[in-house]
């Protein structure tokens, strides 16, 4: 599968729904790729939102 090259409409995704809100559990995906993950829209409790700091750092580390 080719790597996504989108640079807009980016979201910070929980790699593991039960993994907490640490920087290590955050991944940058475009909305389309995020919606294709197995956990997107899954039933059950959603993980809490990432803090604005974690979102900022995750996006910065990804070059955005």
PyMOL Python script that loads the backbone (N, CA, C, O; Angstrom):
from pymol import cmd

cmd.read_pdbstr("""\
ATOM      1  N   UNK A   1       0.847  -1.184   0.000  1.00  0.00           N
ATOM      2  CA  UNK A   1       0.000   0.000   0.000  1.00  0.00           C
ATOM      3  C   UNK A   1       0.888   1.241   0.000  1.00  0.00           C
ATOM      4  O   UNK A   1       1.844   1.328   0.770  1.00  0.00           O
ATOM      5  N   UNK A   2       0.573   2.177  -0.849  1.00  0.00           N
ATOM      6  CA  UNK A   2       1.341   3.420  -0.937  1.00  0.00           C
ATOM      7  C   UNK A   2       1.072   4.293   0.282  1.00  0.00           C
ATOM      8  O   UNK A   2      -0.020   4.272   0.850  1.00  0.00           O
ATOM      9  N   UNK A   3       2.067   5.047   0.667  1.00  0.00           N
ATOM     10  CA  UNK A   3       1.918   5.948   1.799  1.00  0.00           C
ATOM     11  C   UNK A   3       1.094   7.169   1.372  1.00  0.00           C
ATOM     12  O   UNK A   3       1.291   7.716   0.287  1.00  0.00           O
ATOM     13  N   UNK A   4       0.189   7.574   2.225  1.00  0.00           N
ATOM     14  CA  UNK A   4      -0.644   8.743   1.968  1.00  0.00           C
ATOM     15  C   UNK A   4       0.233   9.990   1.963  1.00  0.00           C
ATOM     16  O   UNK A   4       1.136  10.122   2.790  1.00  0.00           O
ATOM     17  N   UNK A   5      -0.031  10.893   1.042  1.00  0.00           N
ATOM     18  CA  UNK A   5       0.753  12.123   0.951  1.00  0.00           C
ATOM     19  C   UNK A   5      -0.078  13.377   1.215  1.00  0.00           C
ATOM     20  O   UNK A   5       0.376  14.492   0.958  1.00  0.00           O
ATOM     21  N   UNK A   6      -1.288  13.196   1.723  1.00  0.00           N
ATOM     22  CA  UNK A   6      -2.140  14.365   1.998  1.00  0.00           C
ATOM     23  C   UNK A   6      -1.518  15.226   3.105  1.00  0.00           C
ATOM     24  O   UNK A   6      -0.923  14.716   4.055  1.00  0.00           O
ATOM     25  N   UNK A   7      -1.672  16.517   2.955  1.00  0.00           N
ATOM     26  CA  UNK A   7      -1.127  17.448   3.946  1.00  0.00           C
ATOM     27  C   UNK A   7      -2.201  18.355   4.530  1.00  0.00           C
ATOM     28  O   UNK A   7      -1.896  19.280   5.282  1.00  0.00           O
ATOM     29  N   UNK A   8      -3.451  18.091   4.187  1.00  0.00           N
ATOM     30  CA  UNK A   8      -4.561  18.866   4.730  1.00  0.00           C
ATOM     31  C   UNK A   8      -5.575  17.912   5.336  1.00  0.00           C
ATOM     32  O   UNK A   8      -5.550  16.710   5.072  1.00  0.00           O
ATOM     33  N   UNK A   9      -6.466  18.458   6.150  1.00  0.00           N
ATOM     34  CA  UNK A   9      -7.513  17.667   6.783  1.00  0.00           C
ATOM     35  C   UNK A   9      -6.907  16.543   7.633  1.00  0.00           C
ATOM     36  O   UNK A   9      -7.399  15.415   7.632  1.00  0.00           O
ATOM     37  N   UNK A  10      -5.825  16.876   8.362  1.00  0.00           N
ATOM     38  CA  UNK A  10      -5.123  15.890   9.173  1.00  0.00           C
ATOM     39  C   UNK A  10      -5.740  15.776  10.561  1.00  0.00           C
ATOM     40  O   UNK A  10      -6.247  16.750  11.118  1.00  0.00           O
ATOM     41  N   UNK A  11      -5.685  14.568  11.102  1.00  0.00           N
ATOM     42  CA  UNK A  11      -6.244  14.273  12.414  1.00  0.00           C
ATOM     43  C   UNK A  11      -5.215  13.484  13.216  1.00  0.00           C
ATOM     44  O   UNK A  11      -4.351  12.817  12.647  1.00  0.00           O
ATOM     45  N   UNK A  12      -5.316  13.565  14.536  1.00  0.00           N
ATOM     46  CA  UNK A  12      -4.437  12.796  15.411  1.00  0.00           C
ATOM     47  C   UNK A  12      -5.234  11.581  15.886  1.00  0.00           C
ATOM     48  O   UNK A  12      -6.274  11.715  16.530  1.00  0.00           O
ATOM     49  N   UNK A  13      -4.731  10.413  15.559  1.00  0.00           N
ATOM     50  CA  UNK A  13      -5.395   9.127  15.782  1.00  0.00           C
ATOM     51  C   UNK A  13      -4.768   8.394  16.958  1.00  0.00           C
ATOM     52  O   UNK A  13      -3.548   8.425  17.122  1.00  0.00           O
ATOM     53  N   UNK A  14      -5.580   7.735  17.781  1.00  0.00           N
ATOM     54  CA  UNK A  14      -5.082   6.859  18.843  1.00  0.00           C
ATOM     55  C   UNK A  14      -4.654   5.545  18.194  1.00  0.00           C
ATOM     56  O   UNK A  14      -5.489   4.847  17.620  1.00  0.00           O
ATOM     57  N   UNK A  15      -3.377   5.197  18.272  1.00  0.00           N
ATOM     58  CA  UNK A  15      -2.909   3.920  17.733  1.00  0.00           C
ATOM     59  C   UNK A  15      -3.613   2.764  18.435  1.00  0.00           C
ATOM     60  O   UNK A  15      -3.978   1.772  17.805  1.00  0.00           O
ATOM     61  N   UNK A  16      -3.798   2.901  19.738  1.00  0.00           N
ATOM     62  CA  UNK A  16      -4.445   1.882  20.557  1.00  0.00           C
ATOM     63  C   UNK A  16      -5.526   2.588  21.372  1.00  0.00           C
ATOM     64  O   UNK A  16      -5.214   3.476  22.166  1.00  0.00           O
ATOM     65  N   UNK A  17      -6.777   2.213  21.191  1.00  0.00           N
ATOM     66  CA  UNK A  17      -7.889   2.893  21.893  1.00  0.00           C
ATOM     67  C   UNK A  17      -7.711   2.888  23.399  1.00  0.00           C
ATOM     68  O   UNK A  17      -8.126   3.834  24.070  1.00  0.00           O
ATOM     69  N   UNK A  18      -7.104   1.850  23.943  1.00  0.00           N
ATOM     70  CA  UNK A  18      -6.916   1.747  25.394  1.00  0.00           C
ATOM     71  C   UNK A  18      -5.523   2.201  25.812  1.00  0.00           C
ATOM     72  O   UNK A  18      -5.125   2.006  26.961  1.00  0.00           O
ATOM     73  N   UNK A  19      -4.785   2.800  24.894  1.00  0.00           N
ATOM     74  CA  UNK A  19      -3.389   3.150  25.150  1.00  0.00           C
ATOM     75  C   UNK A  19      -3.148   4.503  25.773  1.00  0.00           C
ATOM     76  O   UNK A  19      -1.996   4.892  25.971  1.00  0.00           O
ATOM     77  N   UNK A  20      -4.203   5.233  26.087  1.00  0.00           N
ATOM     78  CA  UNK A  20      -4.034   6.532  26.717  1.00  0.00           C
ATOM     79  C   UNK A  20      -3.798   7.648  25.723  1.00  0.00           C
ATOM     80  O   UNK A  20      -3.894   7.452  24.511  1.00  0.00           O
ATOM     81  N   UNK A  21      -3.491   8.811  26.245  1.00  0.00           N
ATOM     82  CA  UNK A  21      -3.341  10.016  25.433  1.00  0.00           C
ATOM     83  C   UNK A  21      -1.911  10.525  25.361  1.00  0.00           C
ATOM     84  O   UNK A  21      -1.675  11.721  25.195  1.00  0.00           O
ATOM     85  N   UNK A  22      -0.961   9.611  25.487  1.00  0.00           N
ATOM     86  CA  UNK A  22       0.440  10.018  25.423  1.00  0.00           C
ATOM     87  C   UNK A  22       0.867  10.256  23.976  1.00  0.00           C
ATOM     88  O   UNK A  22       0.208   9.816  23.033  1.00  0.00           O
ATOM     89  N   UNK A  23       1.961  10.947  23.831  1.00  0.00           N
ATOM     90  CA  UNK A  23       2.518  11.224  22.510  1.00  0.00           C
ATOM     91  C   UNK A  23       2.844   9.925  21.770  1.00  0.00           C
ATOM     92  O   UNK A  23       2.720   9.856  20.547  1.00  0.00           O
ATOM     93  N   UNK A  24       3.259   8.901  22.511  1.00  0.00           N
ATOM     94  CA  UNK A  24       3.596   7.619  21.899  1.00  0.00           C
ATOM     95  C   UNK A  24       2.405   6.861  21.336  1.00  0.00           C
ATOM     96  O   UNK A  24       2.583   5.923  20.559  1.00  0.00           O
ATOM     97  N   UNK A  25       1.199   7.249  21.714  1.00  0.00           N
ATOM     98  CA  UNK A  25      -0.010   6.592  21.228  1.00  0.00           C
ATOM     99  C   UNK A  25      -0.714   7.434  20.162  1.00  0.00           C
ATOM    100  O   UNK A  25      -1.843   7.135  19.773  1.00  0.00           O
ATOM    101  N   UNK A  26      -0.051   8.473  19.700  1.00  0.00           N
ATOM    102  CA  UNK A  26      -0.647   9.389  18.728  1.00  0.00           C
ATOM    103  C   UNK A  26      -0.035   9.179  17.347  1.00  0.00           C
ATOM    104  O   UNK A  26       1.166   8.947  17.208  1.00  0.00           O
ATOM    105  N   UNK A  27      -0.885   9.265  16.338  1.00  0.00           N
ATOM    106  CA  UNK A  27      -0.446   9.092  14.955  1.00  0.00           C
ATOM    107  C   UNK A  27      -1.211  10.075  14.087  1.00  0.00           C
ATOM    108  O   UNK A  27      -2.414  10.258  14.272  1.00  0.00           O
ATOM    109  N   UNK A  28      -0.534  10.708  13.145  1.00  0.00           N
ATOM    110  CA  UNK A  28      -1.175  11.661  12.235  1.00  0.00           C
ATOM    111  C   UNK A  28      -1.693  10.910  11.011  1.00  0.00           C
ATOM    112  O   UNK A  28      -0.953  10.187  10.343  1.00  0.00           O
ATOM    113  N   UNK A  29      -2.975  11.102  10.737  1.00  0.00           N
ATOM    114  CA  UNK A  29      -3.603  10.527   9.550  1.00  0.00           C
ATOM    115  C   UNK A  29      -4.513  11.570   8.927  1.00  0.00           C
ATOM    116  O   UNK A  29      -5.059  12.421   9.628  1.00  0.00           O
ATOM    117  N   UNK A  30      -4.677  11.506   7.614  1.00  0.00           N
ATOM    118  CA  UNK A  30      -5.691  12.354   6.996  1.00  0.00           C
ATOM    119  C   UNK A  30      -7.051  11.761   7.364  1.00  0.00           C
ATOM    120  O   UNK A  30      -7.130  10.619   7.814  1.00  0.00           O
ATOM    121  N   UNK A  31      -8.100  12.523   7.176  1.00  0.00           N
ATOM    122  CA  UNK A  31      -9.427  12.033   7.567  1.00  0.00           C
ATOM    123  C   UNK A  31      -9.779  10.732   6.836  1.00  0.00           C
ATOM    124  O   UNK A  31     -10.334   9.813   7.438  1.00  0.00           O
ATOM    125  N   UNK A  32      -9.463  10.656   5.556  1.00  0.00           N
ATOM    126  CA  UNK A  32      -9.805   9.458   4.785  1.00  0.00           C
ATOM    127  C   UNK A  32      -9.090   8.225   5.342  1.00  0.00           C
ATOM    128  O   UNK A  32      -9.714   7.179   5.524  1.00  0.00           O
ATOM    129  N   UNK A  33      -7.793   8.339   5.612  1.00  0.00           N
ATOM    130  CA  UNK A  33      -7.045   7.204   6.169  1.00  0.00           C
ATOM    131  C   UNK A  33      -7.533   6.876   7.585  1.00  0.00           C
ATOM    132  O   UNK A  33      -7.633   5.707   7.957  1.00  0.00           O
ATOM    133  N   UNK A  34      -7.834   7.914   8.369  1.00  0.00           N
ATOM    134  CA  UNK A  34      -8.339   7.711   9.725  1.00  0.00           C
ATOM    135  C   UNK A  34      -9.655   6.925   9.677  1.00  0.00           C
ATOM    136  O   UNK A  34      -9.858   6.000  10.464  1.00  0.00           O
ATOM    137  N   UNK A  35     -10.538   7.296   8.761  1.00  0.00           N
ATOM    138  CA  UNK A  35     -11.835   6.627   8.679  1.00  0.00           C
ATOM    139  C   UNK A  35     -11.715   5.177   8.223  1.00  0.00           C
ATOM    140  O   UNK A  35     -12.657   4.404   8.398  1.00  0.00           O
ATOM    141  N   UNK A  36     -10.592   4.794   7.650  1.00  0.00           N
ATOM    142  CA  UNK A  36     -10.387   3.416   7.205  1.00  0.00           C
ATOM    143  C   UNK A  36      -9.725   2.536   8.268  1.00  0.00           C
ATOM    144  O   UNK A  36      -9.529   1.344   8.033  1.00  0.00           O
ATOM    145  N   UNK A  37      -9.373   3.100   9.444  1.00  0.00           N
ATOM    146  CA  UNK A  37      -8.804   2.275  10.505  1.00  0.00           C
ATOM    147  C   UNK A  37      -9.885   1.390  11.100  1.00  0.00           C
ATOM    148  O   UNK A  37     -11.070   1.721  11.050  1.00  0.00           O
ATOM    149  N   UNK A  38      -9.473   0.274  11.657  1.00  0.00           N
ATOM    150  CA  UNK A  38     -10.443  -0.686  12.185  1.00  0.00           C
ATOM    151  C   UNK A  38     -11.209  -0.145  13.391  1.00  0.00           C
ATOM    152  O   UNK A  38     -12.311  -0.611  13.681  1.00  0.00           O
ATOM    153  N   UNK A  39     -10.642   0.823  14.087  1.00  0.00           N
ATOM    154  CA  UNK A  39     -11.297   1.326  15.292  1.00  0.00           C
ATOM    155  C   UNK A  39     -12.161   2.561  15.045  1.00  0.00           C
ATOM    156  O   UNK A  39     -12.908   2.965  15.936  1.00  0.00           O
ATOM    157  N   UNK A  40     -12.083   3.158  13.884  1.00  0.00           N
ATOM    158  CA  UNK A  40     -12.845   4.375  13.605  1.00  0.00           C
ATOM    159  C   UNK A  40     -14.335   4.064  13.615  1.00  0.00           C
ATOM    160  O   UNK A  40     -14.803   3.195  12.879  1.00  0.00           O
ATOM    161  N   UNK A  41     -15.070   4.774  14.449  1.00  0.00           N
ATOM    162  CA  UNK A  41     -16.511   4.584  14.521  1.00  0.00           C
ATOM    163  C   UNK A  41     -16.942   3.300  15.201  1.00  0.00           C
ATOM    164  O   UNK A  41     -18.120   2.946  15.174  1.00  0.00           O
ATOM    165  N   UNK A  42     -15.988   2.595  15.816  1.00  0.00           N
ATOM    166  CA  UNK A  42     -16.320   1.339  16.487  1.00  0.00           C
ATOM    167  C   UNK A  42     -17.232   1.607  17.674  1.00  0.00           C
ATOM    168  O   UNK A  42     -17.190   2.677  18.282  1.00  0.00           O
ATOM    169  N   UNK A  43     -18.053   0.620  17.991  1.00  0.00           N
ATOM    170  CA  UNK A  43     -18.934   0.764  19.137  1.00  0.00           C
ATOM    171  C   UNK A  43     -18.116   0.709  20.418  1.00  0.00           C
ATOM    172  O   UNK A  43     -16.987   0.219  20.435  1.00  0.00           O
ATOM    173  N   UNK A  44     -18.688   1.205  21.452  1.00  0.00           N
ATOM    174  CA  UNK A  44     -17.991   1.239  22.736  1.00  0.00           C
ATOM    175  C   UNK A  44     -17.479   2.633  23.027  1.00  0.00           C
ATOM    176  O   UNK A  44     -17.640   3.562  22.236  1.00  0.00           O
ATOM    177  N   UNK A  45     -16.870   2.747  24.166  1.00  0.00           N
ATOM    178  CA  UNK A  45     -16.375   4.048  24.609  1.00  0.00           C
ATOM    179  C   UNK A  45     -15.222   4.513  23.731  1.00  0.00           C
ATOM    180  O   UNK A  45     -14.292   3.757  23.453  1.00  0.00           O
ATOM    181  N   UNK A  46     -15.295   5.751  23.305  1.00  0.00           N
ATOM    182  CA  UNK A  46     -14.197   6.353  22.558  1.00  0.00           C
ATOM    183  C   UNK A  46     -13.148   6.832  23.546  1.00  0.00           C
ATOM    184  O   UNK A  46     -13.482   7.227  24.662  1.00  0.00           O
ATOM    185  N   UNK A  47     -11.884   6.801  23.148  1.00  0.00           N
ATOM    186  CA  UNK A  47     -10.860   7.332  24.049  1.00  0.00           C
ATOM    187  C   UNK A  47     -11.030   8.838  24.191  1.00  0.00           C
ATOM    188  O   UNK A  47     -11.570   9.492  23.299  1.00  0.00           O
ATOM    189  N   UNK A  48     -10.567   9.393  25.318  1.00  0.00           N
ATOM    190  CA  UNK A  48     -10.661  10.847  25.478  1.00  0.00           C
ATOM    191  C   UNK A  48      -9.834  11.565  24.411  1.00  0.00           C
ATOM    192  O   UNK A  48      -8.852  11.024  23.904  1.00  0.00           O
ATOM    193  N   UNK A  49     -10.238  12.768  24.085  1.00  0.00           N
ATOM    194  CA  UNK A  49      -9.486  13.556  23.102  1.00  0.00           C
ATOM    195  C   UNK A  49      -8.066  13.810  23.602  1.00  0.00           C
ATOM    196  O   UNK A  49      -7.817  13.901  24.804  1.00  0.00           O
ATOM    197  N   UNK A  50      -7.140  13.922  22.643  1.00  0.00           N
ATOM    198  CA  UNK A  50      -5.778  14.318  22.981  1.00  0.00           C
ATOM    199  C   UNK A  50      -5.787  15.780  23.418  1.00  0.00           C
ATOM    200  O   UNK A  50      -6.634  16.560  22.983  1.00  0.00           O
ATOM    201  N   UNK A  51      -4.849  16.143  24.272  1.00  0.00           N
ATOM    202  CA  UNK A  51      -4.711  17.544  24.657  1.00  0.00           C
ATOM    203  C   UNK A  51      -4.229  18.340  23.439  1.00  0.00           C
ATOM    204  O   UNK A  51      -3.662  17.776  22.503  1.00  0.00           O
ATOM    205  N   UNK A  52      -4.458  19.633  23.464  1.00  0.00           N
ATOM    206  CA  UNK A  52      -3.988  20.486  22.362  1.00  0.00           C
ATOM    207  C   UNK A  52      -2.466  20.407  22.235  1.00  0.00           C
ATOM    208  O   UNK A  52      -1.936  20.467  21.125  1.00  0.00           O
ATOM    209  N   UNK A  53      -1.760  20.274  23.357  1.00  0.00           N
ATOM    210  CA  UNK A  53      -0.296  20.165  23.330  1.00  0.00           C
ATOM    211  C   UNK A  53       0.128  18.891  22.614  1.00  0.00           C
ATOM    212  O   UNK A  53       1.031  18.923  21.778  1.00  0.00           O
ATOM    213  N   UNK A  54      -0.514  17.770  22.931  1.00  0.00           N
ATOM    214  CA  UNK A  54      -0.173  16.506  22.278  1.00  0.00           C
ATOM    215  C   UNK A  54      -0.484  16.568  20.793  1.00  0.00           C
ATOM    216  O   UNK A  54       0.305  16.091  19.977  1.00  0.00           O
ATOM    217  N   UNK A  55      -1.625  17.150  20.428  1.00  0.00           N
ATOM    218  CA  UNK A  55      -1.963  17.307  19.013  1.00  0.00           C
ATOM    219  C   UNK A  55      -0.897  18.141  18.296  1.00  0.00           C
ATOM    220  O   UNK A  55      -0.426  17.774  17.219  1.00  0.00           O
ATOM    221  N   UNK A  56      -0.531  19.254  18.904  1.00  0.00           N
ATOM    222  CA  UNK A  56       0.464  20.148  18.309  1.00  0.00           C
ATOM    223  C   UNK A  56       1.800  19.421  18.128  1.00  0.00           C
ATOM    224  O   UNK A  56       2.400  19.483  17.055  1.00  0.00           O
ATOM    225  N   UNK A  57       2.261  18.739  19.164  1.00  0.00           N
ATOM    226  CA  UNK A  57       3.543  18.042  19.088  1.00  0.00           C
ATOM    227  C   UNK A  57       3.524  16.915  18.082  1.00  0.00           C
ATOM    228  O   UNK A  57       4.502  16.709  17.364  1.00  0.00           O
ATOM    229  N   UNK A  58       2.423  16.179  18.019  1.00  0.00           N
ATOM    230  CA  UNK A  58       2.302  15.087  17.054  1.00  0.00           C
ATOM    231  C   UNK A  58       2.344  15.617  15.633  1.00  0.00           C
ATOM    232  O   UNK A  58       3.053  15.070  14.788  1.00  0.00           O
ATOM    233  N   UNK A  59       1.593  16.676  15.357  1.00  0.00           N
ATOM    234  CA  UNK A  59       1.600  17.274  14.024  1.00  0.00           C
ATOM    235  C   UNK A  59       2.965  17.868  13.688  1.00  0.00           C
ATOM    236  O   UNK A  59       3.431  17.764  12.554  1.00  0.00           O
ATOM    237  N   UNK A  60       3.602  18.489  14.675  1.00  0.00           N
ATOM    238  CA  UNK A  60       4.935  19.080  14.452  1.00  0.00           C
ATOM    239  C   UNK A  60       5.956  17.991  14.135  1.00  0.00           C
ATOM    240  O   UNK A  60       6.768  18.138  13.222  1.00  0.00           O
ATOM    241  N   UNK A  61       5.908  16.901  14.895  1.00  0.00           N
ATOM    242  CA  UNK A  61       6.850  15.802  14.666  1.00  0.00           C
ATOM    243  C   UNK A  61       6.654  15.160  13.302  1.00  0.00           C
ATOM    244  O   UNK A  61       7.586  14.577  12.748  1.00  0.00           O
ATOM    245  N   UNK A  62       5.449  15.266  12.760  1.00  0.00           N
ATOM    246  CA  UNK A  62       5.163  14.719  11.439  1.00  0.00           C
ATOM    247  C   UNK A  62       5.505  15.708  10.329  1.00  0.00           C
ATOM    248  O   UNK A  62       5.331  15.407   9.148  1.00  0.00           O
ATOM    249  N   UNK A  63       5.989  16.879  10.707  1.00  0.00           N
ATOM    250  CA  UNK A  63       6.381  17.870   9.708  1.00  0.00           C
ATOM    251  C   UNK A  63       5.257  18.791   9.285  1.00  0.00           C
ATOM    252  O   UNK A  63       5.338  19.414   8.226  1.00  0.00           O
ATOM    253  N   UNK A  64       4.219  18.892  10.082  1.00  0.00           N
ATOM    254  CA  UNK A  64       3.082  19.762   9.742  1.00  0.00           C
ATOM    255  C   UNK A  64       2.928  20.858  10.756  1.00  0.00           C
ATOM    256  O   UNK A  64       2.026  21.687  10.637  1.00  0.00           O
TER     257      UNK A  64
END
""", "prot")
cmd.dss("prot")
cmd.show_as("cartoon", "prot")
cmd.util.cbc("prot")
cmd.orient("prot")
